[in-house]
Amino acid sequence: MTIRQIVAEINLQLAGRYNEREIESFVRILFRHFMNMNAAEMQLSNHRVPSVKLRQQIVAAVDELKKKRPIQYILGETEFYGMKFVVTPDVLVPPPETEELVDWVVREYGSGAELSVADIGTGSGCIAVALKSNFPNAQVWAVDISEQALEVAQQNALKNDVELNFLKADILKDRMMSFEPNSLDLVVSNPPYVTPAEKKRMSENVLENEPHIALFTPKNDPLIFFKLISSFALNCLKNHGKIFFEINEKYPGEVADILKQNGFSDISIRKDINGKWRMISAKTGTGKR
């Protein structure tokens, strides 16, 4: 089969399961992953006949897509902030909104800033790795409750040639998580904010594939981790230290109130590229306790 025929077959196999834009994206990702070809190269090579092995790999990936498995888990990798990351079912696939959060932090401080940073709930390590890559002089801690997630984050630090500090900790049980008071310049987090009661409204694709520990709060309180991390940050940040959250679009005002109640100032809420309230930042002041 030629590349043109393979693309036609992918469209046929996935029609009805995904929309045209999704299928086009899958085609680009598959050919980039398996054949290192971009869209223009595919057009110029329409009549090329890939090897039997390559065809089999693409067919196997399409079979998994038909089962509604995320393509990132099928291929075992994803791109984030210009870098490649290993992803497994033990970690969430980092969404574009998280790239926007990282970009906000990088622009706020400027590349090369010397900082002490904690990424709480690091998952794949995408935030921690991206920040360390842009702040090579920073000390960055990647914190997670999941040993499996930390193993993935360690792989991604090696893959992207950065050195991180890794910490297994549970903020529900240890409010300071081994950090010293006034020791950090920056806290960043994309914490779980979906309650168990909301499971029935989520897509089957997410429920069957994404790690529940990274999605759901342990109680029916979508704000529990924002409360705990804000309290942690107040104690562990230096004067004029900053906190950045990725947030649930439904609760920007509530998260802002939590930060105010913890004594943070200069609270700023931003929309993502889709116009949804998805990011918030704030800083401590000289009056912090």
C-alpha positions in Angstrom: 0.0 0.0 0.0 1.2 3.5 -0.8 1.0 6.4 1.7 -2.0 7.7 0.0 -3.8 4.4 0.3 -2.8 4.0 4.0 -4.2 7.5 4.8 -7.4 6.6 3.0 -7.7 3.4 5.0 -7.1 5.2 8.3 -9.9 7.6 7.4 -12.2 4.7 6.6 -11.4 2.8 9.8 -11.9 5.8 12.1 -14.9 7.4 10.4 -17.8 7.6 12.7 -15.6 7.3 15.8 -13.8 10.6 15.4 -14.5 13.8 13.5 -12.5 14.8 10.4 -10.2 17.2 12.3 -9.3 14.5 14.9 -8.6 12.0 12.1 -6.4 14.5 10.3 -4.5 15.1 13.5 -4.0 11.3 14.1 -2.7 10.9 10.6 -0.1 13.6 11.1 0.9 12.3 14.5 1.2 8.7 13.2 3.4 9.5 10.2 5.5 11.9 12.2 6.1 9.2 14.9 6.6 6.1 12.7 8.1 7.7 9.6 9.5 11.1 10.8 7.4 12.8 8.1 5.6 16.1 8.3 2.4 16.9 6.3 4.3 18.5 3.4 6.6 15.4 3.1 3.6 13.2 3.1 2.1 15.1 0.2 5.3 14.8 -1.8 5.6 11.1 -1.0 2.0 10.0 -1.7 3.1 7.1 -3.9 5.9 5.9 -1.6 5.4 2.3 -0.3 6.4 2.0 3.4 7.9 -1.2 4.7 5.7 -4.0 5.9 6.9 -3.3 9.5 5.8 0.3 9.3 2.4 -0.6 7.9 1.9 -3.1 10.6 2.8 -0.5 13.3 0.3 2.0 11.9 -2.4 -0.6 11.6 -1.8 -1.7 15.2 -2.0 2.0 16.4 -5.3 2.5 14.4 -6.8 -0.6 16.0 -6.1 1.0 19.4 -7.6 4.3 18.3 -10.7 2.4 17.4 -10.9 1.4 21.1 -10.8 5.1 22.0 -7.4 4.9 23.6 -5.6 8.3 23.7 -3.0 8.3 20.9 -0.4 9.5 23.4 -0.7 6.4 25.4 -0.7 4.2 22.2 2.6 5.8 21.1 4.0 6.2 24.6 5.0 9.8 24.1 3.7 13.3 23.5 5.1 16.8 22.8 4.9 19.6 25.4 6.4 23.0 25.2 8.7 22.0 22.3 10.0 18.9 24.1 9.2 15.2 23.9 7.8 13.4 26.9 7.1 9.8 27.9 3.5 9.2 28.9 2.0 6.1 30.3 -1.4 5.4 31.9 0.2 6.2 35.2 0.2 9.9 34.3 -2.2 12.4 32.7 -1.5 13.4 29.1 -0.5 17.1 29.5 -3.1 19.4 27.8 -2.3 22.6 25.8 -3.6 24.6 28.7 -0.7 23.4 30.8 1.7 24.7 28.2 0.0 28.1 28.5 0.6 28.0 32.3 4.3 27.2 31.8 4.6 29.9 29.2 3.1 32.4 31.6 5.7 31.5 34.3 8.6 31.6 31.8 7.5 35.1 30.6 6.9 36.3 34.1 10.5 35.5 35.3 12.5 35.5 32.1 14.6 32.7 30.9 17.6 31.9 33.1 16.1 33.1 36.4 17.6 31.6 39.6 14.7 30.2 41.5 13.7 27.5 44.0 10.6 25.9 42.5 8.1 23.2 43.7 5.8 21.6 41.2 3.1 20.0 43.3 1.4 17.0 41.6 4.1 16.7 38.9 2.6 13.7 37.1 4.7 13.2 33.9 7.0 16.0 35.1 6.1 18.2 32.2 5.9 21.4 34.2 9.0 20.7 36.2 11.1 19.7 33.2 9.9 22.6 31.1 10.7 25.1 33.8 14.1 23.6 34.6 14.9 23.7 30.8 14.1 27.4 30.7 15.6 28.1 34.2 18.8 26.1 34.1 20.0 27.7 37.3 16.9 26.9 39.2 16.4 24.2 41.9 13.2 22.4 40.9 11.4 19.9 43.0 8.9 17.5 41.3 6.4 16.4 43.9 3.8 13.6 43.6 2.0 11.0 45.7 2.4 8.4 43.0 5.7 6.4 42.8 4.7 5.4 39.3 4.3 9.0 38.2 7.6 9.9 39.7 9.3 7.1 37.7 7.8 8.6 34.5 8.9 12.1 35.6 12.4 10.8 36.1 12.4 9.3 32.6 11.4 12.6 31.2 14.1 14.5 33.1 16.7 12.1 31.6 15.1 12.3 28.2 15.3 16.1 28.2 18.7 16.3 29.9 17.7 18.2 33.0 18.3 17.6 36.7 15.3 17.7 39.1 14.8 16.9 42.7 12.1 14.2 43.2 9.9 14.0 46.3 7.2 11.5 47.1 4.7 13.3 49.4 1.0 13.5 50.3 -0.2 17.0 51.1 -3.3 15.5 52.7 -1.1 14.0 55.4 1.9 16.3 55.5 1.1 19.9 55.0 4.8 21.0 54.7 6.0 17.9 52.7 9.6 18.2 54.0 10.0 21.8 52.8 11.4 24.4 55.1 9.5 27.6 55.8 10.3 30.5 53.5 12.5 28.3 51.2 10.8 28.6 47.8 10.5 31.4 45.3 7.7 29.7 43.2 5.0 27.0 43.6 3.3 25.7 40.5 0.5 23.1 40.5 -2.2 21.6 38.2 -3.9 19.6 41.0 -6.9 17.2 40.8 -10.2 19.2 40.9 -12.9 16.7 39.7 -15.0 15.3 42.5 -16.1 11.6 42.7 -19.7 12.8 42.2 -18.8 14.2 38.8 -17.6 10.8 37.4 -20.9 10.0 35.7 -20.6 13.2 33.6 -17.2 12.4 32.3 -16.5 10.7 29.0 -15.9 7.0 29.1 -12.6 7.6 27.2 -11.2 9.6 30.1 -12.5 7.3 32.8 -11.1 4.2 31.2 -7.6 5.5 30.4 -6.6 8.5 32.6 -5.2 7.8 36.2 -8.0 8.5 38.6 -5.6 9.6 41.4 -4.5 12.6 39.1 -8.1 13.5 38.2 -10.3 13.1 41.3 -10.3 14.7 44.7 -10.5 12.3 47.6 -13.6 14.0 48.8 -16.5 15.8 47.1 -14.7 19.1 47.4 -13.3 20.4 44.1 -11.2 23.0 45.9 -9.5 20.8 48.5 -6.1 20.8 46.9 -6.3 24.5 46.1 -6.9 25.1 49.8 -4.1 22.8 51.0 -1.5 24.0 48.4 -2.3 27.6 49.0 -1.7 27.1 52.8 1.5 25.2 52.0 2.7 27.9 49.7 2.0 30.6 52.2 4.3 28.9 54.7 7.0 27.8 52.3 7.3 30.8 49.9 9.7 33.6 50.6 8.4 37.2 50.7 7.1 38.1 47.3 7.2 34.5 46.2 4.6 33.5 43.7 2.1 30.7 43.2 0.6 29.6 39.9 -2.4 27.2 39.5 -4.1 25.6 36.5 -7.7 25.7 37.6 -11.2 24.4 36.8 -12.9 26.9 34.6 -15.9 26.7 36.8 -14.2 28.0 39.9 -11.9 31.0 39.2 -13.6 33.2 41.8 -13.5 30.5 44.4 -9.8 29.9 43.9 -9.1 33.6 44.0 -11.0 33.8 47.4 -8.9 30.9 48.8 -5.7 32.8 47.8 -7.1 36.1 49.4 -8.0 34.2 52.6 -4.4 32.9 52.8 -3.0 36.4 52.5 -1.9 36.4 48.9 -2.0 39.6 46.8 -1.7 40.7 43.2 -4.1 37.9 42.2 -4.3 37.5 38.4 -6.7 35.2 36.5 -6.2 34.4 32.9 -8.2 32.7 30.1 -6.7 30.0 27.9 -6.6 30.1 24.1 -10.2 28.8 24.1 -11.5 31.7 26.3 -11.9 29.7 29.4 -10.6 30.8 32.9 -7.9 28.2 33.4 -4.9 29.9 35.2 -4.4 32.0 38.2 -1.3 33.5 40.0 -0.7 35.4 43.2 2.2 36.5 45.4 3.0 36.7 49.0 3.9 40.0 50.6 6.0 41.4 53.5 3.0 40.8 55.8 3.0 37.0 55.4 3.1 35.1 58.6 
